[in-house]
């Protein structure tokens, strides 16, 4: 168990075995994905959405582990026992963001109403040319965020993720549109940090999802939705060491064909000296968790984490 001594949002560093999401096997297949992609593109979004109810219903009935952990999250974020309708809606919105990815990676932006808030943070980083970290989570749709960069010139994003995740994303996007595969920096290799620094020095953004721990890495224990939870410190430490700005990002699904893209200032390590680094890093992880909690409460059916996040 992490050290929970000290403040309510105190520091807890722990090293444990691999987290369940790392070792779990994904359901489905690339063949099925290609079939779904064909149906989506040929039937149209409205007609092919009917299949989402069957998919959500399947997981509602036959994925007991994910159902249990999703229910525990909804209980915390809603402040009450979630109804069957709440739990089904959570799965349906997850299926919807996956379905919409088919259209977004194929450039069908005309099908969606996408609003952007906080775009000035991106514009400022582009103007300075210094690069910045985009710190996201499994909240909403990353593809909706990525579509912003493909629709307008300027921001270029390299995604930093662990190697197995990189392979999964590569296979997924290759099945949907081989031309849409983004630049990916696979973590866990000796040259990963060098590649991240090189991308930043070229003025690019480096995107990373920072709401899951691998289980065998330094973490900070923070109160999240009323319960202590461990957040990885590695992504924020990389930003601190490289003395870069960090921008929080989220692509919230709002129902129908509407998405809300959010960018918020999270941390600025550009002027932080080595003696101040640890305090600034702790504050940044706390703020990240606070922003994630705020938007989970604001859009509770958008956090697609179907694992035991609180490791109960």
Backbone torsions as a table, in degrees:
resi	resn	phi	psi	omega
1	UNK	NA	143.5	177.1
2	UNK	-65.8	157.5	176.1
3	UNK	-74.5	115.8	-178.1
4	UNK	-105.5	16.6	179.8
5	UNK	-72.9	163.0	177.5
6	UNK	89.5	-143.6	-175.0
7	UNK	-69.2	166.6	178.4
8	UNK	-61.8	-30.1	176.1
9	UNK	-109.5	40.7	-173.3
10	UNK	-73.3	174.5	-176.2
11	UNK	-84.2	137.7	174.2
12	UNK	-144.3	113.1	-179.0
13	UNK	-107.5	129.7	-175.0
14	UNK	-145.1	152.4	173.6
15	UNK	-128.8	119.2	-176.5
16	UNK	-131.7	-175.8	177.9
17	UNK	-70.6	169.3	-175.7
18	UNK	-56.2	139.6	179.6
19	UNK	-66.5	152.3	-176.9
20	UNK	-57.3	-36.3	-176.9
21	UNK	-66.6	-23.5	-179.6
22	UNK	-72.4	-40.6	-173.8
23	UNK	-93.9	-10.0	-177.8
24	UNK	-72.4	150.5	178.0
25	UNK	-96.3	136.9	179.8
26	UNK	-77.6	145.3	175.4
27	UNK	-86.6	160.3	177.9
28	UNK	95.5	-179.0	-178.6
29	UNK	-151.4	162.3	178.6
30	UNK	-66.8	-32.3	178.6
31	UNK	-63.2	-44.9	177.8
32	UNK	-63.0	-39.3	-180.0
33	UNK	-63.5	-41.2	178.8
34	UNK	-65.9	-38.0	176.6
35	UNK	-63.0	-46.4	178.9
36	UNK	-61.7	-39.0	179.1
37	UNK	-63.6	-43.2	179.8
38	UNK	-63.1	-45.9	179.3
39	UNK	-60.7	-44.3	-177.8
40	UNK	-62.1	-44.6	-175.9
41	UNK	-75.1	-27.2	-177.1
42	UNK	-95.9	-30.5	178.3
43	UNK	-85.8	-25.9	-174.6
44	UNK	95.9	161.0	-174.3
45	UNK	-65.0	-43.8	-175.0
46	UNK	-64.4	-47.6	-177.9
47	UNK	-69.0	-43.2	-176.4
48	UNK	-71.5	-18.7	177.0
49	UNK	-62.6	-22.6	178.8
50	UNK	-59.6	-31.5	179.5
51	UNK	-67.7	-24.5	-177.9
52	UNK	-64.1	-32.7	179.5
53	UNK	-65.9	-37.4	177.5
54	UNK	-68.7	-40.5	179.9
55	UNK	-65.8	-47.0	178.8
56	UNK	-62.4	-38.3	178.3
57	UNK	-64.5	-37.7	178.2
58	UNK	-61.6	-48.9	-179.1
59	UNK	-69.3	-30.8	176.7
60	UNK	-62.0	-35.6	-175.9
61	UNK	-93.3	-33.2	-167.8
62	UNK	-121.9	20.0	174.9
63	UNK	-128.0	71.5	-172.2
64	UNK	-62.6	-37.7	-178.3
65	UNK	-66.0	-50.0	178.4
66	UNK	-61.5	-38.1	-179.8
67	UNK	-63.5	-40.6	179.9
68	UNK	-64.5	-46.6	-177.3
69	UNK	-71.0	-36.3	176.3
70	UNK	-64.0	-38.1	179.3
71	UNK	-65.3	-38.9	178.8
72	UNK	-64.3	-40.1	177.0
73	UNK	-64.9	-48.5	-177.8
74	UNK	-62.1	-35.6	178.1
75	UNK	-61.2	-40.3	-179.7
76	UNK	-72.3	-46.0	-172.3
77	UNK	-76.2	-30.5	179.4
78	UNK	-88.1	-19.1	-178.9
79	UNK	72.9	22.8	179.2
80	UNK	-161.0	172.8	176.6
81	UNK	-72.7	122.5	-178.8
82	UNK	-69.0	141.3	176.9
83	UNK	-79.2	169.3	175.7
84	UNK	-61.0	-35.7	178.0
85	UNK	-64.9	-40.3	176.2
86	UNK	-59.5	-47.0	-175.2
87	UNK	-68.2	-37.7	177.3
88	UNK	-68.5	-40.0	179.6
89	UNK	-61.4	-38.7	178.3
90	UNK	-58.5	-47.1	179.2
91	UNK	-67.3	-38.6	-179.0
92	UNK	-65.8	-39.4	179.2
93	UNK	-69.0	-34.8	175.1
94	UNK	-63.5	-47.0	179.0
95	UNK	-61.2	-36.2	-179.5
96	UNK	-64.2	-43.4	-179.5
97	UNK	-65.8	-34.4	176.4
98	UNK	-67.9	-42.8	179.4
99	UNK	-62.1	-44.6	-178.7
100	UNK	-67.2	-23.2	177.4
101	UNK	-58.8	-34.2	178.5
102	UNK	-55.4	-44.6	-177.5
103	UNK	-76.0	-39.0	-176.7
104	UNK	-66.7	-41.9	-179.5
105	UNK	-72.4	-16.2	177.5
106	UNK	-101.0	13.5	172.4
107	UNK	76.6	17.3	-179.6
108	UNK	-87.9	59.4	-178.2
109	UNK	-70.5	-18.2	-179.5
110	UNK	-66.2	-16.0	-178.3
111	UNK	-81.1	-8.3	-170.0
112	UNK	-126.9	152.2	168.5
113	UNK	-103.4	109.1	-175.9
114	UNK	-118.7	115.6	176.8
115	UNK	-100.8	150.4	-177.4
116	UNK	-124.9	129.1	176.6
117	UNK	-121.8	135.1	179.4
118	UNK	83.5	19.7	-179.8
119	UNK	-61.5	-19.4	179.8
120	UNK	-64.5	-28.7	178.6
121	UNK	-66.3	-38.1	177.4
122	UNK	-69.7	-44.8	-178.4
123	UNK	-61.1	-39.3	-179.9
124	UNK	-64.0	-43.1	179.9
125	UNK	-67.0	-36.3	177.5
126	UNK	-65.2	-42.8	-178.3
127	UNK	-64.5	-39.3	-179.5
128	UNK	-74.7	-25.1	179.4
129	UNK	70.4	16.3	-175.9
130	UNK	-93.2	-6.3	-177.7
131	UNK	74.2	163.5	179.8
132	UNK	-162.2	159.3	174.6
133	UNK	-88.6	135.6	170.7
134	UNK	-104.7	110.9	-175.0
135	UNK	-100.7	110.8	-179.1
136	UNK	-115.8	-161.8	-178.2
137	UNK	-159.6	-176.7	175.8
138	UNK	-85.4	47.8	-178.2
139	UNK	-112.0	111.7	179.2
140	UNK	74.6	-144.7	-173.2
141	UNK	-116.5	116.2	174.1
142	UNK	-69.7	-31.9	-178.5
143	UNK	-63.8	-32.6	175.9
144	UNK	-64.4	-38.5	176.4
145	UNK	-66.1	-45.7	-177.8
146	UNK	-62.2	-30.8	-179.0
147	UNK	-64.1	-27.9	178.4
148	UNK	-60.7	-43.6	-179.7
149	UNK	-68.5	-31.1	180.0
150	UNK	-78.1	-23.9	-178.4
151	UNK	-82.6	-26.8	-175.8
152	UNK	-133.5	141.6	-178.5
153	UNK	-69.5	155.6	175.9
154	UNK	127.8	-88.2	-173.7
155	UNK	-70.5	129.4	174.1
156	UNK	-119.6	132.7	-172.5
157	UNK	-120.3	131.9	169.7
158	UNK	-109.9	127.8	-179.0
159	UNK	-91.0	129.2	175.5
160	UNK	-102.0	121.3	-179.1
161	UNK	-152.8	162.9	-179.0
162	UNK	-70.3	153.1	-165.0
163	UNK	-56.9	-44.3	-178.7
164	UNK	-63.8	-40.3	175.8
165	UNK	-62.3	-40.1	179.3
166	UNK	-60.8	-41.2	178.8
167	UNK	-65.1	-42.0	-180.0
168	UNK	-63.2	-45.6	179.6
169	UNK	-63.5	-40.9	178.8
170	UNK	-61.1	-44.7	179.1
171	UNK	-65.1	-41.3	-178.9
172	UNK	-61.8	-53.1	-177.1
173	UNK	-68.8	-30.6	176.9
174	UNK	-64.7	-35.8	178.5
175	UNK	-70.2	-30.3	-177.9
176	UNK	-88.3	-44.8	180.0
177	UNK	-166.8	103.1	-177.6
178	UNK	-58.3	-22.1	-179.1
179	UNK	-80.1	-8.1	-172.9
180	UNK	-101.3	7.7	-177.1
181	UNK	-71.7	120.5	-178.1
182	UNK	-78.6	169.8	172.7
183	UNK	-69.2	128.3	-178.0
184	UNK	-123.9	131.3	174.7
185	UNK	-105.2	113.6	-177.8
186	UNK	-79.9	120.2	178.2
187	UNK	-77.8	163.4	-179.3
188	UNK	95.4	-0.1	177.3
189	UNK	-109.6	156.1	-176.1
190	UNK	-60.8	-32.7	-174.7
191	UNK	-94.2	6.9	-175.1
192	UNK	-61.9	-48.1	-179.0
193	UNK	-65.6	-34.1	176.9
194	UNK	-64.3	-41.7	179.3
195	UNK	-66.9	-37.6	177.6
196	UNK	-63.4	-45.6	179.5
197	UNK	-63.0	-40.7	179.6
198	UNK	-63.0	-40.3	178.4
199	UNK	-63.5	-43.5	178.8
200	UNK	-64.3	-41.3	-179.9
201	UNK	-64.7	-23.9	175.9
202	UNK	-84.4	3.7	178.6
203	UNK	85.4	13.3	-179.0
204	UNK	-87.1	162.4	171.4
205	UNK	-93.0	145.1	174.5
206	UNK	-114.8	115.1	-178.4
207	UNK	-94.6	140.1	178.2
208	UNK	-148.6	140.8	175.7
209	UNK	-94.6	118.4	-167.6
210	UNK	-115.0	24.3	-178.8
211	UNK	-103.2	4.0	178.4
212	UNK	-126.6	139.0	174.0
213	UNK	-100.4	146.2	176.0
214	UNK	-74.1	-15.1	-179.2
215	UNK	100.6	-26.6	-177.6
216	UNK	-121.2	55.6	-177.1
217	UNK	-153.7	161.1	177.1
218	UNK	-62.7	139.1	179.6
219	UNK	-136.9	164.8	173.7
220	UNK	-122.1	130.2	-179.6
221	UNK	-89.0	124.6	-175.7
222	UNK	-132.5	146.9	172.8
223	UNK	-69.7	123.4	-178.1
224	UNK	-135.5	116.2	-175.8
225	UNK	54.9	39.2	173.8
226	UNK	84.5	2.5	-177.9
227	UNK	-136.7	139.3	177.6
228	UNK	-59.4	134.3	179.0
229	UNK	-139.4	149.3	-178.4
230	UNK	-96.8	126.9	176.4
231	UNK	-114.1	137.1	179.2
232	UNK	-66.2	141.4	178.8
233	UNK	-98.9	-10.2	-176.1
234	UNK	-56.8	-49.9	-179.6
235	UNK	-59.0	-43.0	-179.5
236	UNK	-70.4	-34.3	178.9
237	UNK	-65.4	-38.0	177.9
238	UNK	-61.6	-42.5	178.4
239	UNK	-64.3	-38.0	-179.4
240	UNK	-68.1	-43.6	-179.2
241	UNK	-64.7	-38.6	-179.3
242	UNK	-85.8	-0.9	175.1
243	UNK	53.2	61.1	-178.9
244	UNK	-123.5	164.9	172.6
245	UNK	-79.8	151.8	177.9
246	UNK	-124.6	129.0	179.8
247	UNK	-116.3	127.6	175.9
248	UNK	-77.2	139.0	179.9
249	UNK	-133.1	148.3	175.2
250	UNK	-156.7	143.9	176.5
251	UNK	-120.3	88.2	-172.0
252	UNK	-81.2	130.9	173.4
253	UNK	-83.2	129.2	-173.4
254	UNK	-113.1	15.6	-178.7
255	UNK	92.1	158.5	-179.3
256	UNK	59.6	-123.5	177.8
257	UNK	-117.0	25.8	-172.1
258	UNK	-105.2	135.4	174.9
259	UNK	-129.8	146.9	179.5
260	UNK	-122.7	113.4	-178.4
261	UNK	-95.6	128.2	-176.8
262	UNK	-119.6	134.5	169.9
263	UNK	-127.7	127.6	179.8
264	UNK	-135.6	142.8	176.9
265	UNK	-64.6	127.5	-176.8
266	UNK	-110.7	-47.6	-179.2
267	UNK	-159.2	154.6	176.9
268	UNK	-134.2	104.8	-177.6
269	UNK	-98.0	7.4	-173.0
270	UNK	-63.1	-30.3	-177.2
271	UNK	-115.5	18.2	-178.2
272	UNK	-90.4	123.0	178.2
273	UNK	-82.2	166.9	-178.6
274	UNK	-56.2	-36.3	-178.1
275	UNK	-71.8	-20.2	-178.7
276	UNK	-101.0	-4.1	-169.0
277	UNK	-62.9	-46.2	-175.1
278	UNK	-63.6	-43.1	179.1
279	UNK	-64.6	-41.5	179.6
280	UNK	-67.3	-37.2	178.9
281	UNK	-64.8	-45.3	179.0
282	UNK	-60.3	-43.6	-179.8
283	UNK	-63.5	-37.4	-179.1
284	UNK	-68.7	-41.3	177.5
285	UNK	-64.0	-40.7	177.3
286	UNK	-60.8	-43.4	-179.2
287	UNK	-67.9	-38.0	177.1
288	UNK	-58.9	-48.1	-179.9
289	UNK	-62.9	-37.7	179.8
290	UNK	-66.7	-42.0	177.8
291	UNK	-65.1	-42.1	178.7
292	UNK	-62.6	-43.6	178.5
293	UNK	-62.4	-43.7	-179.6
294	UNK	-57.3	-46.7	-176.3
295	UNK	-77.5	-25.8	172.2
296	UNK	-65.1	-42.2	178.5
297	UNK	-69.1	-34.6	179.6
298	UNK	-70.6	-38.7	-178.2
299	UNK	-135.4	72.9	-167.9
300	UNK	-62.8	-25.0	-176.4
301	UNK	-89.9	12.2	-178.1
302	UNK	-100.4	-11.7	-178.5
303	UNK	-89.8	109.6	-172.3
304	UNK	-100.0	66.8	178.3
305	UNK	-119.0	99.3	-174.0
306	UNK	-101.2	37.9	177.4
307	UNK	-124.6	172.9	-178.9
308	UNK	-78.4	81.5	-175.2
309	UNK	-62.0	-37.4	-178.0
310	UNK	-89.4	0.9	176.9
311	UNK	47.2	56.4	-177.3
312	UNK	-71.8	NA	NA
